[in-house]
Amino acid sequence: MCKSKKKLTKEVINPKQRKSMSSSNASSSFNPQSPSSSTRSNENKKYISTSSNSSYNFKDASWQTSSITTPNRTPLSGLRESIILPEQPHIYDFAEIRAATNNFTTNPFSTSSSSTSWRCTIRNQTSVVIRRKFRRKMETSEVIDRLTHICRSHHASLIKLKGASISGNNIYLVYDYIQGATLAECLRNPRNPNFSVLSSWLSRAQIALDIAHGLDYIHNSTGLLDGFVHNHIKSTSIIITEPAFSAKICHFGTSLLCAEMVQTMSETNQESHKVDGKIEGTRGYMSPEYMITGISSQKSDVYAFGVVILELFSGNEALKYTFDEASKGYKRKSVIDSGREAIRGGEVRSWVDGRLRDSFPVEVADKMVALGLECVEEDPDLRPGMGKVVGRISQMYLESQKWAEKMGTSVDFTMSLGPR
């Protein structure tokens, strides 16, 4: 018994024997004349030949093993120059813009007092081209530097800027095309005013959270400059996508690239931005201090965000004028004023959009309206920062989800944004 055990131990752990066994195994494994090696070689050839139609060239592959070819490593500097990374902006030739828009005779995708946009195909990609005027003269190098920084920013709640082109006093900004409709169109359908595709409380809470995340990213996480401002927050600048009904903010970087603002320092040493030239904005979304001084700041963005929140949950326009039979004149109606009256009178339930059919958590609705009104305080110092706003809306969204699960409300949205 002991002898056989000793003999077995010697056979197993004898270094000389192990070395000779491993060398013999290695020679048999890598013998080019062996059947297994031949089979493996044929398989490799077959794999390479079947993949020859793909865009990747296996013969030049730097990651191939030594059994196929000696590694040929390309320097990182060469890769950087030869590969166009997604965050690198496209500097479009103006001829490309003209060709894509059929010399600007294509029907505009949208128009406003300060810009015109076209949906078109550029470099085999569907895009939206927005034409805006420079508010002050900028050097091309300065525009490219700003463009490079903005194109490096990525967020799920922002529509990505792909590049730009300059012609005379105009800049043409090229953005990704996103299938969907604006928040204003989703809330107010002129063909059927009694219908809204946003027919559930949870869908609107999700949109509020998406917008808050996007604006918080712009203010605090882009790394562009301290106190970066969007300056165009409104319901027509927010796209609602299908089928998840997520929200994306348009015109990211427009104010910086069009030289709409000049950087200044406020009395509290916080950076703000003075509008260079005539003040432009949409009535109902401009903060009181912006209309008086022409200086925009992150707190003026917060003000516009608060208006959008009140608009989202009431379904009403930010500001409109209606004819009053008694006075025979026009009466101003603001979503801010009506929201304040609802909070004071404890009538938030009746103030919320009736198309939700009274199916929403009343306590969460009270908090949401209160937050919206806090964002539109006349004193900018009393408005919360977007970091705090995101935290509070996130909590409200979780409460809304729990309410929906308790009530058995469906959280899957399958309606279409198409016209009815």
C-alpha positions, -999 to +999 in steps of 0.1 A: +000+000+000+027+025+010+049+015-020+022+020-045+014+054-029+050+064-031+052+053-067+020+073-075+033+104-058+066+102-078+047+099-110+025+129-103+050+154-089+083+144-105+094+177-121+115+160-147+086+139-159+062+169-158+086+190-179+090+162-205+052+156-206+044+194-211+070+197-238+057+167-256+021+180-253+032+214-266+050+199-296+019+179-304-004+209-300+015+232-322+028+207-348+017+221-381+014+186-395-010+174-367-046+169-376-059+191-348-036+220-358-047+216-394-084+217-385-079+247-363-060+265-391-088+258-416-113+270-391-094+303-387-092+307-425-128+300-428-137+326-401-116+352-417-129+346-452-166+347-440-159+380-423-142+397-452-173+415-463-175+434-430-162+469-426-133+458-404-102+445-421-089+414-403-056+415-420-048+449-404-062+440-371-038+450-343-054+427-318-047+394-337-028+367-318+008+359-326-002+326-342-018+345-371+005+375-375+028+398-355+009+426-338+012+459-356+001+486-332-011+519-345+000+549-325-028+566-305-020+599-322-026+583-356-059+568-344-070+602-330-064+618-364-080+591-385-112+584-364-139+610-360-152+606-325-189+613-318-181+644-297-161+661-324-182+688-340-188+689-377-179+722-394-203+721-423-195+739-455-223+764-463-228+747-496-239+716-477-265+736-458-278+752-490-280+718-508-298+701-478-324+728-476-328+732-514-314+767-512-337+774-482-369+769-503-379+738-484-409+744-462-396+755-427-399+730-399-406+758-375-403+796-374-401+823-348-392+860-345-355+851-340-349+818-359-360+796-387-354+758-389-356+731-416-357+694-413-333+679-439-307+653-446-271+662-442-243+636-446-269+608-448-284+617-415-318+634-408-311+666-390-327+699-381-309+731-392-316+763-372-307+797-386-300+825-361-283+858-363-252+867-343-259+892-317-224+905-318-193+899-340-174+867-331-142+854-345-145+820-363-119+805-339-140+816-309-171+800-324-153+767-331-138+767-296-173+771-281-188+746-305-162+720-295-170+723-258-208+721-264-206+691-287-187+672-259-218+674-237-241+644-236-273+640-217-305+619-224-327+650-218-308+672-243-310+672-281-275+668-293-258+696-313-238+680-342-221+710-357-225+744-373-219+765-404-213+803-407-224+826-435-222+863-431-241+874-400-259+841-396-250+809-379-266+776-389-268+751-361-273+714-370-290+693-343-301+657-342-337+652-355-359+637-328-393+622-337-421+637-315-440+668-308-434+699-287-448+700-251-471+728-262-486+707-290-491+678-266-509+699-241-530+720-265-544+703-296-563+728-317-581+701-336-594+685-304-590+708-273-606+682-250-579+656-257-543+654-247-519+626-254-505+632-219-536+617-202-520+603-171-504+620-141-474+597-142-466+607-178-465+643-168-445+637-137-419+618-159-417+648-182-412+672-153-383+650-140-367+647-175-367+685-179-354+691-144-325+666-150-316+682-184-316+718-170-296+707-139-270+691-162-268+724-182-263+745-150-240+722-131-224+694-151-214+706-186-181+721-176-184+748-202-183+778-178-195+787-144-231+798-144-239+785-179-274+795-190-298+780-215-320+811-219-346+795-241-367+773-217-404+772-227-430+746-237-423+750-274-386+742-268-392+708-253-398+677-275-419+648-262-407+615-278-426+583-285-433+557-272-420+564-237-431+601-236-397+612-224-388+649-227-358+665-244-347+701-243-340+719-276-316+747-284-288+736-261-258+759-266-277+784-288-273+814-265-235+808-262-229+802-299-250+831-311-233+855-287-266+865-271-250+873-238-220+889-224-205+875-192-207+898-162-202+895-124-231+903-101-228+920-066-228+885-050-198+875-072-220+851-091-216+850-128-245+863-149-250+871-185-261+905-199-279+903-232-260+921-259-284+944-277-322+942-277-338+920-251-355+890-268-377+864-251-411+849-249-437+867-228-447+846-198-413+829-195-391+859-188-383+866-152-389+901-138-352+910-134-344+899-169-371+921-184-358+951-164-320+947-167-315+924-196-293+902-175-300+865-176-288+840-150-294+804-139-322+818-117-339+832-148-338+797-163-353+784-130-381+810-134-389+797-169-388+761-157-413+770-130-437+784-157-433+752-177-441+731-146-473+751-140-482+749-176-476+711-177-499+703-148-527+728-155-527+724-193-531+762-196-509+786-216-482+805-198-498+838-207-528+847-228-553+875-233-591+869-233-619+893-242-639+904-212-675+912-220-681+933-189-652+957-195-652+953-233-615+949-232-589+922-231-580+905-198-546+891-190-545+855-178-513+841-164-507+805-153-487+819-124-516+840-111-541+812-114-517+788-096-512+812-067-550+816-064-554+778-064-528+774-036-543+802-015-578+789-018-570+752-014-583+745-049-554+728-065-575+697-073-598+717-095-569+738-110-551+707-123-559+698-159-594+683-161-583+659-189-565+639-162-601+631-150-594+637-114-570+607-113-539+619-096-524+620-061-537+652-046-509+655-020-482+652-047-501+677-069-501+702-040-463+698-037-457+700-074-477+733-078-460+747-047-426+739-062-435+755-095-446+787-077-414+787-056-394+787-089-413+818-101-407+839-070-401+876-080-369+876-058-344+854-076-326+846-043-358+829-031-358+805-061-342+771-056-313+758-076-319+730-101-299+706-080-325+709-052-354+709-077-343+676-092-342+660-057-377+672-049-392+662-082-375+628-080-392+622-046-426+633-060-422+609-089-415+580-066-446+590-046-466+591-078-454+556-088-464+542-055-498+559-059-502+544-094-493+509-082-518+512-054-545+524-077-537+498-103-531+526-129-513+514-160-478+528-164-473+517-200-481+544-225-491+533-260-509+564-274-496+582-304-486+618-308-500+618-343-529+643-351-564+633-346 
